[in-house]
Amino acid sequence: ILLAIFMIQVLLLHKHWMWTWLDHPYLKYVGRISYSLYLWHLLCIGVINHLPSVPLIPRFFLAIVICLGTASLSYWYVERPFLQMKERLKAISIVSPSPDRH
């Protein structure tokens, strides 16, 4: 129920000053790479956790940087090209209808 209330507030009050932070370019970028971030975060955090000589707080920030960097690379070099290919294939299928198979 709380999540539904939150979503309604965001949708209805998105122009209110309290919610404008969601329109910040950095947050929009994190939203863009969120699927890649979801895919890579456990691997990155697991690698960072094998650095016992690094104190906990720096390790936390290092994990954030490594996760964001890995997700960005994955988005720009893997996910985005496939999304572009999907759009090209969609445009081709719209232009040339499939022949009837009777």
Secondary structure, DSSP 4 states (H G I P E B T S, - for coil): -HHHHHHHHHHHSTTSTTTGGGG-HHHHHHHHTHHHHHHHHHHHHHHHHT-TTS-HHHHHHHHHHHHHHHHHHHIIIIIHHHHHHHHHHHHHHHHSPPPP--
